[in-house]
């Protein structure tokens, strides 16, 4: 299995390095798009986490809750927010597509 992966990667490397500009340009564009999507996804998750954390901190201060309980509530709020945003975007994709 590992040998076949190595062979296919070396074959692909040979084709890309041997070919001229169009295939290499297409490969660079595809990798760039994948990296941009991954970076956007990470930034989005970090933003959602800090948004949920700020709400939980305010609630914890108002209700005088233990900091560990507030931390647990923060993680639950983050998970629920990610789930609801994911469901929302899935519904939008189904309606559009």
NURONU-879173 format. One record per residue: residue number from 1; residue in one letter; chain; x, y, z of N, C-alpha, C in turn. Coordinates in steps of 0.001 Angstrom, whole numbers, plus 524288, in hexadecimal, padded with zeros to 5 digits. Layout:
<rs>
r seq->NUM, type->A, mol->A, n.c1->X, n.c2->Y, n.c3->Z, ca.c1->X, ca.c2->Y, ca.c3->Z, c.c1->X, c.c2->Y, c.c3->Z
...
</rs>
This chain:
<rs>
r seq->1, type->X, mol->A, n.c1->8033B, n.c2->7FB5D, n.c3->80000, ca.c1->80000, ca.c2->80000, ca.c3->80000, c.c1->80369, c.c2->804E4, c.c3->80000
r seq->2, type->X, mol->A, n.c1->8072B, n.c2->8050A, n.c3->80395, ca.c1->80AA9, ca.c2->8098D, ca.c3->803F0, c.c1->80DEE, c.c2->80A15, c.c3->7FF01
r seq->3, type->X, mol->A, n.c1->80F99, n.c2->805A8, n.c3->7FCE6, ca.c1->812C5, ca.c2->805C5, ca.c3->7F822, c.c1->80F98, c.c2->807EF, c.c3->7F38A
r seq->4, type->X, mol->A, n.c1->80A9C, n.c2->80673, n.c3->7F32B, ca.c1->80768, ca.c2->80868, ca.c3->7EED5, c.c1->80673, c.c2->80E42, c.c3->7EF56
r seq->5, type->X, mol->A, n.c1->805E4, n.c2->8102A, n.c3->7F41F, ca.c1->8053C, ca.c2->815C9, ca.c3->7F4E8, c.c1->80A34, c.c2->818AC, c.c3->7F356
r seq->6, type->X, mol->A, n.c1->80EAE, n.c2->8168C, n.c3->7F4E1, ca.c1->813A5, ca.c2->81902, ca.c3->7F376, c.c1->81469, c.c2->8190C, c.c3->7ED8F
r seq->7, type->X, mol->A, n.c1->812FB, n.c2->814BD, n.c3->7EAFB, ca.c1->81383, ca.c2->8147D, ca.c3->7E553, c.c1->80FF8, c.c2->81867, c.c3->7E2A3
r seq->8, type->X, mol->A, n.c1->80B23, n.c2->818D6, n.c3->7E47A, ca.c1->8078A, ca.c2->81C8F, ca.c3->7E203, c.c1->8094A, c.c2->82229, c.c3->7E2F7
r seq->9, type->X, mol->A, n.c1->80B56, n.c2->82346, n.c3->7E7A4, ca.c1->80D43, ca.c2->8288D, ca.c3->7E8B7, c.c1->8120F, c.c2->829D4, c.c3->7E56C
r seq->10, type->X, mol->A, n.c1->8159B, n.c2->82616, n.c3->7E4D1, ca.c1->81A37, ca.c2->8271D, ca.c3->7E199, c.c1->818B1, c.c2->827BF, c.c3->7DBD9
r seq->11, type->X, mol->A, n.c1->814E3, n.c2->824B4, n.c3->7DA1D, ca.c1->812FF, ca.c2->8254B, ca.c3->7D4C2, c.c1->8106D, c.c2->82A8C, c.c3->7D3E4
r seq->12, type->X, mol->A, n.c1->80D67, n.c2->82C4A, n.c3->7D7BE, ca.c1->80AD4, ca.c2->83153, ca.c3->7D757, c.c1->80EDE, c.c2->835B5, c.c3->7D771
r seq->13, type->X, mol->A, n.c1->812D3, n.c2->8351D, n.c3->7DACA, ca.c1->816FA, ca.c2->83905, ca.c3->7DB1E, c.c1->819CD, c.c2->8396E, c.c3->7D5E0
r seq->14, type->X, mol->A, n.c1->81ABD, n.c2->834FC, n.c3->7D361, ca.c1->81D59, ca.c2->834FD, ca.c3->7CE4C, c.c1->81A18, c.c2->837A5, c.c3->7CA20
r seq->15, type->X, mol->A, n.c1->814FB, n.c2->836AB, n.c3->7CA33, ca.c1->8118D, ca.c2->83928, ca.c3->7C65E, c.c1->8113F, c.c2->83F0A, c.c3->7C720
r seq->16, type->X, mol->A, n.c1->810E9, n.c2->840B8, n.c3->7CC0D, ca.c1->8106B, ca.c2->8464E, ca.c3->7CD21, c.c1->8157E, c.c2->84926, c.c3->7CBDF
r seq->17, type->X, mol->A, n.c1->819EA, n.c2->846EE, n.c3->7CD71, ca.c1->81EE6, ca.c2->8498B, ca.c3->7CC6E, c.c1->82052, c.c2->84952, c.c3->7C6A6
r seq->18, type->X, mol->A, n.c1->81EAE, n.c2->84531, n.c3->7C3FF, ca.c1->81FEE, ca.c2->844B0, ca.c3->7BE79, c.c1->81C80, c.c2->8480D, c.c3->7BB0C
r seq->19, type->X, mol->A, n.c1->817C5, n.c2->84920, n.c3->7BCBB, ca.c1->81437, ca.c2->84C3C, ca.c3->7B980, c.c1->81565, c.c2->851FB, c.c3->7BA3C
r seq->20, type->X, mol->A, n.c1->81347, n.c2->854FE, n.c3->7B6D3, ca.c1->81443, ca.c2->85A96, ca.c3->7B6E6, c.c1->810E0, c.c2->85D6E, c.c3->7BAD0
r seq->21, type->X, mol->A, n.c1->80F79, n.c2->86210, n.c3->7B970, ca.c1->80CCC, ca.c2->86591, ca.c3->7BCFA, c.c1->80728, c.c2->8645A, c.c3->7BE3D
r seq->22, type->X, mol->A, n.c1->803E3, n.c2->8629E, n.c3->7BA8D, ca.c1->7FE48, ca.c2->86237, ca.c3->7BBBD, c.c1->7FCFD, c.c2->85E71, c.c3->7C02B
r seq->23, type->X, mol->A, n.c1->7FF58, n.c2->859DC, n.c3->7C01E, ca.c1->7FE2B, ca.c2->85609, ca.c3->7C435, c.c1->80043, c.c2->857D4, c.c3->7C974
r seq->24, type->X, mol->A, n.c1->804E1, n.c2->859FD, n.c3->7C97B, ca.c1->8072D, ca.c2->85BF9, ca.c3->7CE4F, c.c1->803FD, c.c2->86088, c.c3->7D072
r seq->25, type->X, mol->A, n.c1->8023E, n.c2->86409, n.c3->7CD07, ca.c1->7FF08, ca.c2->86877, ca.c3->7CEAC, c.c1->7F9E2, c.c2->86690, c.c3->7D0F2
r seq->26, type->X, mol->A, n.c1->7F77D, n.c2->862BD, n.c3->7CE6C, ca.c1->7F297, ca.c2->8608F, ca.c3->7D05E, c.c1->7F356, c.c2->85E0D, c.c3->7D5BD
r seq->27, type->X, mol->A, n.c1->7F7A4, n.c2->85B51, n.c3->7D672, ca.c1->7F8D6, ca.c2->858DE, ca.c3->7DB73, c.c1->7F9B1, c.c2->85CF0, c.c3->7DFB3
r seq->28, type->X, mol->A, n.c1->7FC81, n.c2->86112, n.c3->7DE82, ca.c1->7FD72, ca.c2->8653E, ca.c3->7E251, c.c1->7F855, c.c2->867ED, c.c3->7E3CA
r seq->29, type->X, mol->A, n.c1->7F4F9, n.c2->868DC, n.c3->7E006, ca.c1->7EFEC, ca.c2->86B50, ca.c3->7E11C, c.c1->7EC8D, c.c2->867C7, c.c3->7E485
r seq->30, type->X, mol->A, n.c1->7EC7B, n.c2->862BF, n.c3->7E352, ca.c1->7E950, ca.c2->85F13, ca.c3->7E668, c.c1->7EB43, c.c2->85EC4, c.c3->7EC07
r seq->31, type->X, mol->A, n.c1->7F05E, n.c2->85E6F, n.c3->7ECBF, ca.c1->7F28C, ca.c2->85E3A, ca.c3->7F209, c.c1->7F178, c.c2->8634C, c.c3->7F4F2
r seq->32, type->X, mol->A, n.c1->7F1DD, n.c2->867B5, n.c3->7F23E, ca.c1->7F0CA, ca.c2->86CC2, ca.c3->7F4B3, c.c1->7EB1B, c.c2->86D21, c.c3->7F685
r seq->33, type->X, mol->A, n.c1->7E78D, n.c2->86B38, n.c3->7F358, ca.c1->7E20B, ca.c2->86B57, ca.c3->7F4D0, c.c1->7E111, c.c2->867EE, c.c3->7F98D
r seq->34, type->X, mol->A, n.c1->7E361, n.c2->8634F, n.c3->7F9A8, ca.c1->7E2AE, ca.c2->85FD1, ca.c3->7FE26, c.c1->7E4E0, c.c2->8624F, c.c3->80317
r seq->35, type->X, mol->A, n.c1->7E96D, n.c2->864BD, n.c3->802BB, ca.c1->7EBB7, ca.c2->8674D, ca.c3->80748, c.c1->7E877, c.c2->86BFA, c.c3->8091A
r seq->36, type->X, mol->A, n.c1->7E655, n.c2->86EFB, n.c3->80577, ca.c1->7E304, ca.c2->87363, ca.c3->806F1, c.c1->7DE03, c.c2->87197, c.c3->8099F
r seq->37, type->X, mol->A, n.c1->7DBB4, n.c2->86D6B, n.c3->807A8, ca.c1->7D6F1, ca.c2->86B57, ca.c3->80A1B, c.c1->7D82F, c.c2->86952, c.c3->80F95
r seq->38, type->X, mol->A, n.c1->7DC8E, n.c2->866A7, n.c3->81032, ca.c1->7DE1A, ca.c2->864B2, ca.c3->81558, c.c1->7DF23, c.c2->86935, c.c3->8191B
r seq->39, type->X, mol->A, n.c1->7E1BD, n.c2->86D47, n.c3->8174D, ca.c1->7E2C2, ca.c2->871D0, ca.c3->81AA1, c.c1->7DDAF, c.c2->8748A, c.c3->81C29
r seq->40, type->X, mol->A, n.c1->7DA16, n.c2->87512, n.c3->8186F, ca.c1->7D50C, ca.c2->87775, ca.c3->819A4, c.c1->7D215, c.c2->8743A, c.c3->81DAA
r seq->41, type->X, mol->A, n.c1->7D237, n.c2->86F0C, n.c3->81D22, ca.c1->7CF7E, ca.c2->86BA6, ca.c3->820C6, c.c1->7D1B6, c.c2->86C3E, c.c3->82645
r seq->42, type->X, mol->A, n.c1->7D6E3, n.c2->86C6B, n.c3->826B7, ca.c1->7D95C, ca.c2->86CFB, ca.c3->82BDF, c.c1->7D808, c.c2->87241, c.c3->82E43
r seq->43, type->X, mol->A, n.c1->7D862, n.c2->87674, n.c3->82B38, ca.c1->7D71F, ca.c2->87BAA, ca.c3->82D3D, c.c1->7D163, c.c2->87BED, c.c3->82EDE
r seq->44, type->X, mol->A, n.c1->7CDFA, n.c2->8797E, n.c3->82BDB, ca.c1->7C872, ca.c2->8796A, ca.c3->82D28, c.c1->7C77D, c.c2->876A7, c.c3->8325A
r seq->45, type->X, mol->A, n.c1->7C9F2, n.c2->87232, n.c3->8332D, ca.c1->7C941, ca.c2->86F49, ca.c3->83816, c.c1->7CB65, c.c2->87253, c.c3->83CBA
r seq->46, type->X, mol->A, n.c1->7CFD6, n.c2->874EF, n.c3->83C09, ca.c1->7D212, ca.c2->87811, ca.c3->84047, c.c1->7CE74, c.c2->87C9D, c.c3->84198
r seq->47, type->X, mol->A, n.c1->7CC46, n.c2->87F28, n.c3->83D9B, ca.c1->7C8A1, ca.c2->88377, ca.c3->83E77, c.c1->7C3CD, c.c2->881A4, c.c3->8416A
r seq->48, type->X, mol->A, n.c1->7C19E, n.c2->87D42, n.c3->83FCB, ca.c1->7BCFA, ca.c2->87B2E, ca.c3->84269, c.c1->7BE3B, c.c2->879C3, c.c3->84814
r seq->49, type->X, mol->A, n.c1->7C2D6, n.c2->87780, n.c3->8490C, ca.c1->7C44B, ca.c2->8761D, ca.c3->84E63, c.c1->7C49C, c.c2->87AF5, c.c3->851D9
r seq->50, type->X, mol->A, n.c1->7C742, n.c2->87F0A, n.c3->84FFF, ca.c1->7C7CE, ca.c2->883B1, ca.c3->85339, c.c1->7C2A1, c.c2->88694, c.c3->853D8
r seq->51, type->X, mol->A, n.c1->7BF3C, n.c2->88650, n.c3->84FF9, ca.c1->7BA07, ca.c2->8889D, ca.c3->85078, c.c1->7B6ED, c.c2->885CC, c.c3->854B1
r seq->52, type->X, mol->A, n.c1->7B6F6, n.c2->8809F, n.c3->85488, ca.c1->7B436, ca.c2->87D95, ca.c3->8588B, c.c1->7B6AA, c.c2->87E81, c.c3->85DDF
r seq->53, type->X, mol->A, n.c1->7BBBF, n.c2->87ED8, n.c3->85E14, ca.c1->7BE7E, ca.c2->87FA7, ca.c3->8630E, c.c1->7BD1C, c.c2->884ED, c.c3->86579
r seq->54, type->X, mol->A, n.c1->7BC9D, n.c2->88901, n.c3->86246, ca.c1->7BB51, ca.c2->88E27, ca.c3->8646C, c.c1->7B5D7, c.c2->88E2F, c.c3->866C0
r seq->55, type->X, mol->A, n.c1->7B21C, n.c2->88B9E, n.c3->8642E, ca.c1->7ACD8, ca.c2->88B52, ca.c3->8665C, c.c1->7ACD2, c.c2->88850, c.c3->86B82
r seq->56, type->X, mol->A, n.c1->7AF95, n.c2->88404, n.c3->86BAE, ca.c1->7AFB7, ca.c2->880D1, ca.c3->87069, c.c1->7B26C, c.c2->883BC, c.c3->874DA
r seq->57, type->X, mol->A, n.c1->7B682, n.c2->8869E, n.c3->873BA, ca.c1->7B925, ca.c2->889AE, ca.c3->877CD, c.c1->7B57E, c.c2->88DC3, c.c3->87A29
r seq->58, type->X, mol->A, n.c1->7B275, n.c2->89058, n.c3->876DE, ca.c1->7AEBF, ca.c2->89437, ca.c3->878DC, c.c1->7AA87, c.c2->891A2, c.c3->87C3B
r seq->59, type->X, mol->A, n.c1->7A8A3, n.c2->88D2C, n.c3->87A89, ca.c1->7A4AF, ca.c2->88A64, ca.c3->87D96, c.c1->7A703, c.c2->8886D, c.c3->882B8
r seq->60, type->X, mol->A, n.c1->7ABCB, n.c2->8868A, n.c3->8828D, ca.c1->7AE61, ca.c2->8849E, ca.c3->8874C, c.c1->7AF31, c.c2->88908, c.c3->88B35
r seq->61, type->X, mol->A, n.c1->7B09C, n.c2->88DA8, n.c3->8895C, ca.c1->7B139, ca.c2->8921B, ca.c3->88CE0, c.c1->7AC01, c.c2->893C3, c.c3->88F38
r seq->62, type->X, mol->A, n.c1->7A7FB, n.c2->893BD, n.c3->88C02, ca.c1->7A2DB, ca.c2->89570, ca.c3->88DEC, c.c1->7A08F, c.c2->89192, c.c3->891D9
r seq->63, type->X, mol->A, n.c1->7A166, n.c2->88C89, n.c3->890F9, ca.c1->79F1D, ca.c2->8888F, ca.c3->89465, c.c1->7A2E7, c.c2->8869F, c.c3->8988C
r seq->64, type->X, mol->A, n.c1->7A7B6, n.c2->888B3, n.c3->89891, ca.c1->7ABBD, ca.c2->8872E, ca.c3->89C49, c.c1->7ACA2, c.c2->8813F, c.c3->89C41
r seq->65, type->X, mol->A, n.c1->7ADCA, n.c2->87F3A, n.c3->8979F, ca.c1->7AE9B, ca.c2->879A0, ca.c3->896DB, c.c1->7B46C, c.c2->8786E, c.c3->89771
r seq->66, type->X, mol->A, n.c1->7B5A2, n.c2->873B6, n.c3->8993F, ca.c1->7BAF1, ca.c2->871B0, ca.c3->899A9, c.c1->7BD9C, c.c2->87208, c.c3->89452
r seq->67, type->X, mol->A, n.c1->7C2C0, n.c2->87347, n.c3->8942C, ca.c1->7C56F, ca.c2->873E6, ca.c3->88F27, c.c1->7C5BE, c.c2->86ECB, c.c3->88C1B
r seq->68, type->X, mol->A, n.c1->7C5F4, n.c2->86A53, n.c3->88EC7, ca.c1->7C62E, ca.c2->86548, ca.c3->88C0C, c.c1->7C0E9, c.c2->863FF, c.c3->8898C
r seq->69, type->X, mol->A, n.c1->7BCBD, n.c2->8654A, n.c3->88C45, ca.c1->7B788, ca.c2->86490, ca.c3->88A07, c.c1->7B6D0, c.c2->86833, c.c3->88559
r seq->70, type->X, mol->A, n.c1->7B8BB, n.c2->86CF9, n.c3->885D6, ca.c1->7B867, ca.c2->870A7, ca.c3->88178, c.c1->7BB8A, c.c2->86EAE, c.c3->87CCC
r seq->71, type->X, mol->A, n.c1->7BFFE, n.c2->86C4D, n.c3->87DD0, ca.c1->7C329, ca.c2->86A1A, ca.c3->87996, c.c1->7C042, c.c2->8659E, c.c3->876E3
r seq->72, type->X, mol->A, n.c1->7BDBA, n.c2->86243, n.c3->879EB, ca.c1->7BAB0, ca.c2->85DF4, ca.c3->877AC, c.c1->7B61D, c.c2->8600C, c.c3->87480
r seq->73, type->X, mol->A, n.c1->7B382, n.c2->86406, n.c3->8768E, ca.c1->7AF26, ca.c2->86661, ca.c3->873AD, c.c1->7B128, c.c2->868D5, c.c3->86EA4
r seq->74, type->X, mol->A, n.c1->7B5C9, n.c2->86B16, n.c3->86ED2, ca.c1->7B81F, ca.c2->86D70, ca.c3->86A2B, c.c1->7B8F3, c.c2->8695F, c.c3->865E7
r seq->75, type->X, mol->A, n.c1->7BB0B, n.c2->864C9, n.c3->86757, ca.c1->7BBE9, ca.c2->860AD, ca.c3->86377, c.c1->7B6BE, c.c2->85EA0, c.c3->86148
r seq->76, type->X, mol->A, n.c1->7B2D1, n.c2->85E35, n.c3->86494, ca.c1->7ADAD, ca.c2->85C68, ca.c3->862B5, c.c1->7AB4F, c.c2->86079, c.c3->85F0C
r seq->77, type->X, mol->A, n.c1->7ABB3, n.c2->8657A, n.c3->8607E, ca.c1->7A9A8, ca.c2->8699C, ca.c3->85D1E, c.c1->7AC84, c.c2->869AD, c.c3->857E0
r seq->78, type->X, mol->A, n.c1->7B1A1, n.c2->868D2, n.c3->857FF, ca.c1->7B4A9, ca.c2->86898, ca.c3->85328, c.c1->7B2CD, c.c2->86417, c.c3->84FBB
r seq->79, type->X, mol->A, n.c1->7B216, n.c2->85F88, n.c3->85207, ca.c1->7B060, ca.c2->85AF6, ca.c3->84F0C, c.c1->7AAF0, c.c2->85BCE, c.c3->84CBD
r seq->80, type->X, mol->A, n.c1->7A779, n.c2->85DF6, n.c3->84FD0, ca.c1->7A226, ca.c2->85EF4, ca.c3->84DE7, c.c1->7A23F, c.c2->862FC, c.c3->84988
r seq->81, type->X, mol->A, n.c1->7A55D, n.c2->86712, n.c3->84A23, ca.c1->7A5B6, ca.c2->86B1A, ca.c3->84617, c.c1->7A7E4, c.c2->868E3, c.c3->84106
r seq->82, type->X, mol->A, n.c1->7ABF3, n.c2->865BB, n.c3->8415F, ca.c1->7AE2E, ca.c2->86352, ca.c3->83CB1, c.c1->7AA34, c.c2->85FC2, c.c3->83A1F
r seq->83, type->X, mol->A, n.c1->7A763, n.c2->85CB3, n.c3->83D38, ca.c1->7A369, ca.c2->85931, ca.c3->83B10, c.c1->79F1A, c.c2->85C42, c.c3->83850
r seq->84, type->X, mol->A, n.c1->79D28, n.c2->86068, n.c3->83ADD, ca.c1->798E7, ca.c2->86367, ca.c3->8388A, c.c1->79A9E, c.c2->86652, c.c3->833A3
r seq->85, type->X, mol->A, n.c1->79F58, n.c2->8688B, n.c3->833AD, ca.c1->7A13F, ca.c2->86B2D, ca.c3->82EF7, c.c1->7A219, c.c2->86748, c.c3->82A89
r seq->86, type->X, mol->A, n.c1->7A41F, n.c2->862AA, n.c3->82BCC, ca.c1->7A4C7, ca.c2->85EA4, ca.c3->827D1, c.c1->79F98, c.c2->85CEB, c.c3->82582
r seq->87, type->X, mol->A, n.c1->79BAD, n.c2->85C40, n.c3->828D7, ca.c1->7967D, ca.c2->85ABF, ca.c3->826FA, c.c1->79428, c.c2->85F0A, c.c3->8238D
r seq->88, type->X, mol->A, n.c1->794F1, n.c2->863DA, n.c3->82525, ca.c1->792E7, ca.c2->8683F, ca.c3->82225, c.c1->7954F, c.c2->86866, c.c3->81CB0
r seq->89, type->X, mol->A, n.c1->79A83, n.c2->867D4, n.c3->81C5E, ca.c1->79D11, ca.c2->86802, ca.c3->8174A, c.c1->79BBA, c.c2->86343, c.c3->813F9
r seq->90, type->X, mol->A, n.c1->79ADA, n.c2->85EB6, n.c3->81670, ca.c1->79933, ca.c2->85A24, ca.c3->81379, c.c1->793CA, c.c2->85B02, c.c3->81122
r seq->91, type->X, mol->A, n.c1->7904D, n.c2->85D64, n.c3->81423, ca.c1->78B11, ca.c2->85E82, ca.c3->81218, c.c1->78B54, c.c2->8626D, c.c3->80DA2
r seq->92, type->X, mol->A, n.c1->78EC0, n.c2->86650, n.c3->80E24, ca.c1->78F5B, ca.c2->86A10, ca.c3->809E4, c.c1->79165, c.c2->86770, c.c3->804F6
r seq->93, type->X, mol->A, n.c1->79522, n.c2->863DF, n.c3->8058D, ca.c1->79733, ca.c2->86112, ca.c3->800FC, c.c1->7930A, c.c2->85DB1, c.c3->7FE72
r seq->94, type->X, mol->A, n.c1->78FAA, n.c2->85B2E, n.c3->80194, ca.c1->78B8F, ca.c2->857E1, ca.c3->7FF60, c.c1->78784, c.c2->85B37, c.c3->7FC78
r seq->95, type->X, mol->A, n.c1->78650, n.c2->85FD5, n.c3->7FE97, ca.c1->78282, ca.c2->8632F, ca.c3->7FBFB, c.c1->784A8, c.c2->86592, c.c3->7F70B
r seq->96, type->X, mol->A, n.c1->789A9, n.c2->866EB, n.c3->7F702, ca.c1->78C08, ca.c2->86943, ca.c3->7F268, c.c1->78D18, c.c2->86521, c.c3->7EE46
r seq->97, type->X, mol->A, n.c1->78F55, n.c2->860BC, n.c3->7EFFF, ca.c1->790ED, ca.c2->85C95, ca.c3->7EC5B, c.c1->78C8D, c.c2->85947, c.c3->7EAFE
</rs>
